Amino acid sequence: MTVNEHKEAYRLFWMVKGHIAESDDTAKLSADSYFKRLWVDGCNGAPLYDYEEGFEDAYNRRFHNGTNRTTITKR
């Protein structure tokens, strides 16, 4: 999974669940269904931009120790 795919999978997970305390596998496996769910929500008028609020901070705290780096190291 590329860095962009990793971040996008977690962004979709955040938008549906409101947290990113899951494994990479869970985020990746749920990405397609969460994309479809959000697509329908958006078509029905849901304010998807509100769903993203707080994601960047949470993502950076989880994967970059609070910094704004663009690379991910394997653990």
C-alpha positions, 0 to 999 in steps of 0.5 A: 500500500502506498503512502497515499493509499494508506492515508486515504484508507484511514481517512475513509475509516475516520469519516465513517467511524470517527476514529483510526484506532484500527490495524492497517488491514482493517482500514484497507479492507473496509475502504471500498465499502466505506467509500460507497457508503460515503458516496451515498451519504454525499448524494443524499446531502450529507455534509461530508466535509464535516466528517473529515474534521480532526482527521489530519491531527489524529492521523499525524498523532498516530503515524507521525508522533504529531508532526506533519511528515509525509512518509510512514515507517514500518513498525 
